[in-house]
Amino acid sequence: MPHLRPLLYGCSVWVTALCLVGCDPFAQADTMMDEYVERVGRVLERSAELQPVPSGELMPLRRERRLAAPALDMDMLDFLSLYGCELQYVVGERNSVMGRVMQPLNRLRYELRFIRAARDCLPEIDKPELRRSIEQAIASKVEALPIAVWNATWGTEEIESLLTLAKGPLPTESRAEPVAQLAGDLRHFNELLTALFGGDHSLTLEGVGPIQQRWESQHLAGQLFTSAHLLTTRLGDATLLLQTRLNGRPLCLDQKPNNRSEQMEGVLYNVYSAKVQPYLAQVRQVRDELIPPLAQLAELQADTMPANFQHWYREHLVVDNPQGLWGRLDAAMQRHTESWQRLLAQCGLTPG
């Protein structure tokens, strides 16, 4: 049937393209790293053992991260006596059905509105007792603001999506725009929090909602963590193969290159330098853009940070922690580079 030929041809091209992508081990980060280790093993005539890649440490559960906010009870008569003052409507909003189930960001906005409305009400209040009650309420709200801020940042569902480990590693061809936007969002958020903690309670936080919506749709930080675990593990696998050969007979006699050393050079330049190193550089670049503002988002709230969150923070967000995720990756890269240099030096070769 002639009219089916274009359709069949289109399907054939699509299937062929799909197969080509599926057969390219360098199309995905995990298969690329597996292929690299296996090629090192084949040239060295060693069995490549791929260790399980750690799944990574999850953040504490949301119910464990969120902090309990202190309740503020106002006597009903006092509340009714505020009729005509904006604070009456703010408190009424909180006591409504919807107000009792506020999301953390809306709760933070409410706390700021309460502080502003209460301060505006003070000049209108004649009763000394009521005035003292409102002043105490303002002081209590200001003191509890760090808890509301924590719950509206690290206690949200949106940040879980940003940091999820369920989306695999960073793609081998990542676009720079989403990373730059996410980093810019985090820096802007940190500027708002710095002003807020500095006593500026006039902030409306209207721009924070779209930022958190982008957190929910992006998974870059979690993919970055997964990439670090993948690279640390597979570089360790390849280093073990190189070290095993270093501990055995030399790759070359009298530092004279041979077929085996040429094959090893091929793996080094055609796979490690051409494929793995660009991905390492990409992961480092994303790390350098995202981790500092994420770390600042936590460090601004160091006094509020719950104890069960501190280990996760040190593991993922402290770049210079030797025992942390990034310290282990840097050490794995260093050991791997030194092993390559020592092995090829046996053949009079000096790779960069």
C-alpha beads as a LAMMPS data file, in Angstrom:
LAMMPS data file: protein, C-alpha beads

352 atoms
351 bonds

1 atom types
1 bond types

-500.0 500.0 xlo xhi
-500.0 500.0 ylo yhi
-500.0 500.0 zlo zhi

Masses

1 110.0

Atoms # bond

1 1 1 0.000 0.000 0.000
2 1 1 1.837 3.090 -1.257
3 1 1 0.312 5.479 1.258
4 1 1 1.833 3.452 4.097
5 1 1 5.393 3.795 2.828
6 1 1 6.079 7.258 4.375
7 1 1 4.714 6.047 7.683
8 1 1 6.772 2.861 7.603
9 1 1 9.851 4.805 6.587
10 1 1 9.313 7.278 9.424
11 1 1 8.931 4.441 11.929
12 1 1 12.074 2.795 10.569
13 1 1 14.113 5.969 11.029
14 1 1 12.734 6.470 14.560
15 1 1 13.507 2.889 15.598
16 1 1 17.002 3.097 14.105
17 1 1 17.719 6.341 15.957
18 1 1 16.393 4.857 19.175
19 1 1 18.624 1.809 18.786
20 1 1 21.667 3.968 18.078
21 1 1 21.036 5.975 21.263
22 1 1 20.465 2.814 23.237
23 1 1 23.705 1.269 21.919
24 1 1 25.895 4.281 22.715
25 1 1 27.388 3.671 26.164
26 1 1 28.531 7.296 26.340
27 1 1 25.013 8.724 26.012
28 1 1 24.314 8.365 29.736
29 1 1 26.580 9.094 32.692
30 1 1 26.163 5.716 34.398
31 1 1 26.787 3.618 31.262
32 1 1 29.704 5.879 30.311
33 1 1 31.423 5.279 33.626
34 1 1 30.730 1.527 33.477
35 1 1 32.190 1.406 29.969
36 1 1 35.286 3.314 31.077
37 1 1 36.037 0.879 33.896
38 1 1 35.438 -2.119 31.647
39 1 1 37.790 -0.795 28.952
40 1 1 40.536 -0.204 31.489
41 1 1 40.032 -3.759 32.695
42 1 1 40.125 -5.254 29.171
43 1 1 43.387 -3.555 28.238
44 1 1 45.006 -4.566 31.534
45 1 1 43.550 -8.077 31.218
46 1 1 41.859 -7.724 34.564
47 1 1 38.289 -8.469 35.494
48 1 1 36.453 -5.193 36.029
49 1 1 34.407 -5.317 39.231
50 1 1 31.769 -2.616 39.354
51 1 1 30.963 -1.775 42.945
52 1 1 27.387 -0.793 43.807
53 1 1 26.942 2.964 43.633
54 1 1 25.659 4.233 47.001
55 1 1 22.139 5.579 46.805
56 1 1 23.148 8.493 49.026
57 1 1 21.877 9.845 52.303
58 1 1 18.354 11.206 52.195
59 1 1 17.328 14.341 54.024
60 1 1 15.407 13.669 57.234
61 1 1 11.710 13.209 56.629
62 1 1 9.619 16.344 56.374
63 1 1 7.886 15.710 59.675
64 1 1 11.326 15.435 61.297
65 1 1 12.682 18.568 59.598
66 1 1 9.788 20.856 60.392
67 1 1 9.915 22.707 63.666
68 1 1 6.959 23.316 65.934
69 1 1 5.945 26.969 65.950
70 1 1 4.903 28.414 69.329
71 1 1 1.194 29.154 69.590
72 1 1 0.010 32.650 70.376
73 1 1 -3.356 32.863 72.106
74 1 1 -5.121 36.221 72.336
75 1 1 -8.006 36.627 74.679
76 1 1 -11.226 36.729 72.657
77 1 1 -12.383 39.930 74.307
78 1 1 -9.109 41.568 73.455
79 1 1 -9.476 40.359 69.878
80 1 1 -13.019 41.758 69.613
81 1 1 -11.905 45.071 71.064
82 1 1 -9.552 45.470 68.096
83 1 1 -12.494 45.944 65.754
84 1 1 -11.525 48.394 63.062
85 1 1 -7.819 47.581 63.374
86 1 1 -6.169 45.626 60.559
87 1 1 -4.794 43.153 63.083
88 1 1 -8.332 41.872 63.644
89 1 1 -8.545 40.682 60.046
90 1 1 -5.055 39.164 60.088
91 1 1 -5.836 37.142 63.218
92 1 1 -9.222 36.209 61.761
93 1 1 -7.490 34.829 58.682
94 1 1 -5.273 32.653 60.831
95 1 1 -8.215 31.336 62.812
96 1 1 -10.223 30.463 59.696
97 1 1 -10.448 26.906 58.402
98 1 1 -7.973 27.662 55.598
99 1 1 -5.648 29.459 57.973
100 1 1 -5.244 26.375 60.116
101 1 1 -3.760 24.414 57.224
102 1 1 -1.428 27.062 55.823
103 1 1 1.527 25.872 53.801
104 1 1 4.887 26.888 55.345
105 1 1 5.513 29.790 52.958
106 1 1 2.044 31.214 53.565
107 1 1 2.562 30.779 57.289
108 1 1 5.741 32.861 57.070
109 1 1 3.877 35.529 55.125
110 1 1 1.170 35.507 57.778
111 1 1 3.721 35.976 60.576
112 1 1 5.159 39.011 58.784
113 1 1 1.688 40.470 58.188
114 1 1 0.853 39.980 61.870
115 1 1 3.983 41.861 62.942
116 1 1 3.286 44.747 60.550
117 1 1 -0.430 44.953 61.409
118 1 1 0.231 44.770 65.159
119 1 1 2.775 47.581 64.978
120 1 1 0.331 49.682 62.955
121 1 1 -2.358 49.045 65.568
122 1 1 -0.328 50.138 68.564
123 1 1 -0.988 53.903 68.148
124 1 1 -4.749 53.214 68.085
125 1 1 -4.815 51.268 71.361
126 1 1 -5.676 53.202 74.529
127 1 1 -5.926 50.355 77.008
128 1 1 -2.523 49.866 78.703
129 1 1 -3.147 46.151 79.298
130 1 1 -4.118 45.520 75.720
131 1 1 -1.171 47.569 74.508
132 1 1 1.223 45.445 76.581
133 1 1 -0.453 42.309 75.234
134 1 1 0.091 43.421 71.641
135 1 1 3.695 44.410 72.329
136 1 1 4.340 40.994 73.841
137 1 1 2.673 39.350 70.841
138 1 1 4.937 41.299 68.467
139 1 1 8.048 40.316 70.442
140 1 1 6.937 36.675 70.464
141 1 1 6.316 36.679 66.722
142 1 1 9.675 38.290 65.957
143 1 1 11.451 35.769 68.172
144 1 1 9.700 32.858 66.436
145 1 1 10.365 34.125 62.893
146 1 1 13.458 31.901 62.404
147 1 1 11.270 28.841 62.945
148 1 1 8.781 30.038 60.322
149 1 1 11.652 30.756 57.917
150 1 1 13.162 27.292 58.431
151 1 1 9.830 25.594 57.803
152 1 1 9.301 27.746 54.692
153 1 1 12.678 26.738 53.232
154 1 1 14.132 23.423 54.420
155 1 1 10.785 22.159 55.696
156 1 1 8.976 22.387 52.362
157 1 1 7.861 19.743 49.907
158 1 1 9.351 21.796 47.067
159 1 1 12.926 21.516 48.331
160 1 1 12.520 17.751 48.566
161 1 1 11.882 17.713 44.825
162 1 1 14.950 19.854 44.167
163 1 1 17.125 17.501 46.236
164 1 1 15.547 14.161 45.318
165 1 1 17.950 11.314 44.543
166 1 1 15.353 9.477 42.458
167 1 1 16.097 11.182 39.118
168 1 1 19.519 9.693 38.368
169 1 1 22.760 11.597 37.698
170 1 1 23.158 14.793 35.709
171 1 1 22.849 14.181 31.960
172 1 1 26.103 14.127 30.028
173 1 1 24.805 17.086 28.014
174 1 1 23.288 19.427 30.595
175 1 1 21.982 22.865 29.662
176 1 1 23.518 25.781 31.530
177 1 1 20.358 27.927 31.670
178 1 1 18.419 25.971 34.327
179 1 1 21.510 25.802 36.541
180 1 1 22.106 29.547 36.250
181 1 1 18.453 30.335 36.976
182 1 1 18.377 28.039 39.998
183 1 1 21.592 29.549 41.365
184 1 1 20.195 33.052 40.817
185 1 1 16.950 32.102 42.568
186 1 1 18.857 30.808 45.574
187 1 1 21.012 33.933 45.784
188 1 1 17.906 36.141 45.626
189 1 1 16.216 34.066 48.321
190 1 1 19.302 34.402 50.520
191 1 1 19.281 38.178 50.051
192 1 1 15.660 38.278 51.226
193 1 1 16.468 36.173 54.286
194 1 1 19.494 38.313 55.114
195 1 1 17.266 41.403 55.070
196 1 1 14.583 39.635 57.095
197 1 1 17.017 38.471 59.768
198 1 1 18.404 41.999 59.772
199 1 1 15.020 43.276 60.983
200 1 1 13.284 44.195 57.721
201 1 1 9.747 42.898 58.306
202 1 1 8.247 44.843 55.417
203 1 1 9.055 42.053 52.949
204 1 1 6.043 40.523 51.194
205 1 1 7.977 37.536 49.737
206 1 1 5.812 37.652 46.623
207 1 1 8.664 36.430 44.422
208 1 1 9.365 33.392 46.558
209 1 1 6.365 31.395 45.321
210 1 1 7.649 31.135 41.719
211 1 1 11.104 30.247 43.041
212 1 1 9.712 27.324 45.002
213 1 1 7.643 26.240 42.006
214 1 1 10.892 25.967 40.050
215 1 1 12.379 23.935 42.914
216 1 1 9.501 21.536 42.453
217 1 1 10.061 21.149 38.703
218 1 1 13.879 20.961 38.802
219 1 1 15.875 18.110 40.307
220 1 1 19.350 19.454 39.576
221 1 1 20.747 19.431 43.105
222 1 1 19.736 15.808 43.701
223 1 1 21.115 14.805 40.294
224 1 1 24.362 16.563 41.212
225 1 1 24.656 14.510 44.413
226 1 1 23.939 11.302 42.487
227 1 1 26.632 12.193 39.928
228 1 1 29.161 12.674 42.727
229 1 1 28.391 9.229 44.150
230 1 1 28.623 7.664 40.682
231 1 1 31.950 9.299 39.835
232 1 1 33.524 8.533 43.201
233 1 1 32.564 4.864 42.928
234 1 1 33.563 4.279 39.308
235 1 1 36.817 6.228 39.571
236 1 1 37.575 4.020 42.564
237 1 1 36.844 0.904 40.496
238 1 1 39.169 2.052 37.705
239 1 1 41.887 3.105 40.164
240 1 1 41.810 -0.359 41.734
241 1 1 42.495 -1.890 38.309
242 1 1 45.413 0.487 37.732
243 1 1 46.801 -0.125 41.207
244 1 1 46.562 -3.888 40.755
245 1 1 48.720 -3.628 37.647
246 1 1 51.133 -1.261 39.397
247 1 1 51.572 -3.849 42.131
248 1 1 52.315 -6.558 39.542
249 1 1 54.692 -6.747 36.590
250 1 1 55.464 -3.418 34.873
251 1 1 53.383 -2.400 31.881
252 1 1 56.612 -1.835 29.897
253 1 1 60.172 -3.119 30.203
254 1 1 62.991 -0.582 30.384
255 1 1 60.386 2.209 29.962
256 1 1 59.929 1.280 26.291
257 1 1 56.355 1.668 24.958
258 1 1 54.651 -1.409 23.568
259 1 1 51.268 -2.415 22.169
260 1 1 49.751 -2.598 25.626
261 1 1 50.879 0.907 26.565
262 1 1 49.521 2.233 23.249
263 1 1 46.171 0.634 24.048
264 1 1 46.237 2.202 27.492
265 1 1 47.004 5.594 25.937
266 1 1 44.012 5.076 23.686
267 1 1 41.750 4.494 26.689
268 1 1 43.250 7.498 28.460
269 1 1 42.852 9.959 25.612
270 1 1 39.838 8.596 23.721
271 1 1 37.701 7.709 26.717
272 1 1 38.956 9.326 29.913
273 1 1 40.122 12.646 28.435
274 1 1 37.472 12.855 25.715
275 1 1 34.417 11.618 27.660
276 1 1 34.933 11.263 31.406
277 1 1 36.918 14.419 32.092
278 1 1 34.403 16.747 30.379
279 1 1 31.678 15.217 32.529
280 1 1 33.824 15.665 35.635
281 1 1 34.306 19.310 34.662
282 1 1 30.566 19.694 34.130
283 1 1 29.778 18.239 37.556
284 1 1 32.339 20.531 39.163
285 1 1 30.878 23.571 37.397
286 1 1 27.334 22.735 38.534
287 1 1 28.662 22.126 42.036
288 1 1 30.432 25.479 42.092
289 1 1 27.232 27.243 41.005
290 1 1 24.668 25.472 43.183
291 1 1 26.370 24.348 46.378
292 1 1 27.497 27.782 47.704
293 1 1 23.993 29.359 47.625
294 1 1 22.428 26.147 48.949
295 1 1 24.987 26.090 51.747
296 1 1 24.261 29.752 52.529
297 1 1 20.535 28.979 52.705
298 1 1 21.393 26.555 55.507
299 1 1 24.139 28.621 57.150
300 1 1 21.896 31.674 57.472
301 1 1 19.759 29.446 59.685
302 1 1 22.521 27.666 61.589
303 1 1 21.029 28.615 64.959
304 1 1 17.670 27.157 63.955
305 1 1 18.915 24.053 62.112
306 1 1 17.651 20.926 63.909
307 1 1 20.251 18.413 65.072
308 1 1 18.899 15.683 62.792
309 1 1 19.652 17.869 59.742
310 1 1 23.241 18.768 60.578
311 1 1 24.863 15.550 59.331
312 1 1 23.081 15.806 55.980
313 1 1 24.230 19.419 55.693
314 1 1 27.894 18.563 56.395
315 1 1 27.776 15.610 53.991
316 1 1 26.309 17.472 51.002
317 1 1 26.857 21.206 51.393
318 1 1 30.298 21.603 53.012
319 1 1 32.621 21.346 50.013
320 1 1 35.861 21.337 52.032
321 1 1 34.757 18.530 54.363
322 1 1 37.270 15.688 53.682
323 1 1 34.758 13.102 54.919
324 1 1 31.881 14.626 52.948
325 1 1 30.586 13.838 49.486
326 1 1 32.785 16.390 47.724
327 1 1 35.903 15.602 49.737
328 1 1 35.575 11.931 48.784
329 1 1 35.133 12.797 45.098
330 1 1 38.171 15.097 45.083
331 1 1 40.250 12.371 46.759
332 1 1 39.050 9.761 44.235
333 1 1 40.026 12.050 41.337
334 1 1 43.453 12.669 42.856
335 1 1 44.159 8.957 43.385
336 1 1 42.993 8.167 39.865
337 1 1 45.208 10.806 38.239
338 1 1 48.252 9.669 40.229
339 1 1 47.642 6.028 39.279
340 1 1 47.525 6.884 35.568
341 1 1 50.720 8.928 35.853
342 1 1 52.580 6.146 37.650
343 1 1 51.430 3.458 35.219
344 1 1 52.349 5.322 32.034
345 1 1 55.633 6.467 33.587
346 1 1 56.644 2.797 33.414
347 1 1 56.605 3.257 29.626
348 1 1 58.394 6.607 29.562
349 1 1 55.111 8.419 28.968
350 1 1 54.075 11.501 30.923
351 1 1 50.336 12.229 30.602
352 1 1 49.124 15.591 31.758

Bonds

1 1 1 2
2 1 2 3
3 1 3 4
4 1 4 5
5 1 5 6
6 1 6 7
7 1 7 8
8 1 8 9
9 1 9 10
10 1 10 11
11 1 11 12
12 1 12 13
13 1 13 14
14 1 14 15
15 1 15 16
16 1 16 17
17 1 17 18
18 1 18 19
19 1 19 20
20 1 20 21
21 1 21 22
22 1 22 23
23 1 23 24
24 1 24 25
25 1 25 26
26 1 26 27
27 1 27 28
28 1 28 29
29 1 29 30
30 1 30 31
31 1 31 32
32 1 32 33
33 1 33 34
34 1 34 35
35 1 35 36
36 1 36 37
37 1 37 38
38 1 38 39
39 1 39 40
40 1 40 41
41 1 41 42
42 1 42 43
43 1 43 44
44 1 44 45
45 1 45 46
46 1 46 47
47 1 47 48
48 1 48 49
49 1 49 50
50 1 50 51
51 1 51 52
52 1 52 53
53 1 53 54
54 1 54 55
55 1 55 56
56 1 56 57
57 1 57 58
58 1 58 59
59 1 59 60
60 1 60 61
61 1 61 62
62 1 62 63
63 1 63 64
64 1 64 65
65 1 65 66
66 1 66 67
67 1 67 68
68 1 68 69
69 1 69 70
70 1 70 71
71 1 71 72
72 1 72 73
73 1 73 74
74 1 74 75
75 1 75 76
76 1 76 77
77 1 77 78
78 1 78 79
79 1 79 80
80 1 80 81
81 1 81 82
82 1 82 83
83 1 83 84
84 1 84 85
85 1 85 86
86 1 86 87
87 1 87 88
88 1 88 89
89 1 89 90
90 1 90 91
91 1 91 92
92 1 92 93
93 1 93 94
94 1 94 95
95 1 95 96
96 1 96 97
97 1 97 98
98 1 98 99
99 1 99 100
100 1 100 101
101 1 101 102
102 1 102 103
103 1 103 104
104 1 104 105
105 1 105 106
106 1 106 107
107 1 107 108
108 1 108 109
109 1 109 110
110 1 110 111
111 1 111 112
112 1 112 113
113 1 113 114
114 1 114 115
115 1 115 116
116 1 116 117
117 1 117 118
118 1 118 119
119 1 119 120
120 1 120 121
121 1 121 122
122 1 122 123
123 1 123 124
124 1 124 125
125 1 125 126
126 1 126 127
127 1 127 128
128 1 128 129
129 1 129 130
130 1 130 131
131 1 131 132
132 1 132 133
133 1 133 134
134 1 134 135
135 1 135 136
136 1 136 137
137 1 137 138
138 1 138 139
139 1 139 140
140 1 140 141
141 1 141 142
142 1 142 143
143 1 143 144
144 1 144 145
145 1 145 146
146 1 146 147
147 1 147 148
148 1 148 149
149 1 149 150
150 1 150 151
151 1 151 152
152 1 152 153
153 1 153 154
154 1 154 155
155 1 155 156
156 1 156 157
157 1 157 158
158 1 158 159
159 1 159 160
160 1 160 161
161 1 161 162
162 1 162 163
163 1 163 164
164 1 164 165
165 1 165 166
166 1 166 167
167 1 167 168
168 1 168 169
169 1 169 170
170 1 170 171
171 1 171 172
172 1 172 173
173 1 173 174
174 1 174 175
175 1 175 176
176 1 176 177
177 1 177 178
178 1 178 179
179 1 179 180
180 1 180 181
181 1 181 182
182 1 182 183
183 1 183 184
184 1 184 185
185 1 185 186
186 1 186 187
187 1 187 188
188 1 188 189
189 1 189 190
190 1 190 191
191 1 191 192
192 1 192 193
193 1 193 194
194 1 194 195
195 1 195 196
196 1 196 197
197 1 197 198
198 1 198 199
199 1 199 200
200 1 200 201
201 1 201 202
202 1 202 203
203 1 203 204
204 1 204 205
205 1 205 206
206 1 206 207
207 1 207 208
208 1 208 209
209 1 209 210
210 1 210 211
211 1 211 212
212 1 212 213
213 1 213 214
214 1 214 215
215 1 215 216
216 1 216 217
217 1 217 218
218 1 218 219
219 1 219 220
220 1 220 221
221 1 221 222
222 1 222 223
223 1 223 224
224 1 224 225
225 1 225 226
226 1 226 227
227 1 227 228
228 1 228 229
229 1 229 230
230 1 230 231
231 1 231 232
232 1 232 233
233 1 233 234
234 1 234 235
235 1 235 236
236 1 236 237
237 1 237 238
238 1 238 239
239 1 239 240
240 1 240 241
241 1 241 242
242 1 242 243
243 1 243 244
244 1 244 245
245 1 245 246
246 1 246 247
247 1 247 248
248 1 248 249
249 1 249 250
250 1 250 251
251 1 251 252
252 1 252 253
253 1 253 254
254 1 254 255
255 1 255 256
256 1 256 257
257 1 257 258
258 1 258 259
259 1 259 260
260 1 260 261
261 1 261 262
262 1 262 263
263 1 263 264
264 1 264 265
265 1 265 266
266 1 266 267
267 1 267 268
268 1 268 269
269 1 269 270
270 1 270 271
271 1 271 272
272 1 272 273
273 1 273 274
274 1 274 275
275 1 275 276
276 1 276 277
277 1 277 278
278 1 278 279
279 1 279 280
280 1 280 281
281 1 281 282
282 1 282 283
283 1 283 284
284 1 284 285
285 1 285 286
286 1 286 287
287 1 287 288
288 1 288 289
289 1 289 290
290 1 290 291
291 1 291 292
292 1 292 293
293 1 293 294
294 1 294 295
295 1 295 296
296 1 296 297
297 1 297 298
298 1 298 299
299 1 299 300
300 1 300 301
301 1 301 302
302 1 302 303
303 1 303 304
304 1 304 305
305 1 305 306
306 1 306 307
307 1 307 308
308 1 308 309
309 1 309 310
310 1 310 311
311 1 311 312
312 1 312 313
313 1 313 314
314 1 314 315
315 1 315 316
316 1 316 317
317 1 317 318
318 1 318 319
319 1 319 320
320 1 320 321
321 1 321 322
322 1 322 323
323 1 323 324
324 1 324 325
325 1 325 326
326 1 326 327
327 1 327 328
328 1 328 329
329 1 329 330
330 1 330 331
331 1 331 332
332 1 332 333
333 1 333 334
334 1 334 335
335 1 335 336
336 1 336 337
337 1 337 338
338 1 338 339
339 1 339 340
340 1 340 341
341 1 341 342
342 1 342 343
343 1 343 344
344 1 344 345
345 1 345 346
346 1 346 347
347 1 347 348
348 1 348 349
349 1 349 350
350 1 350 351
351 1 351 352
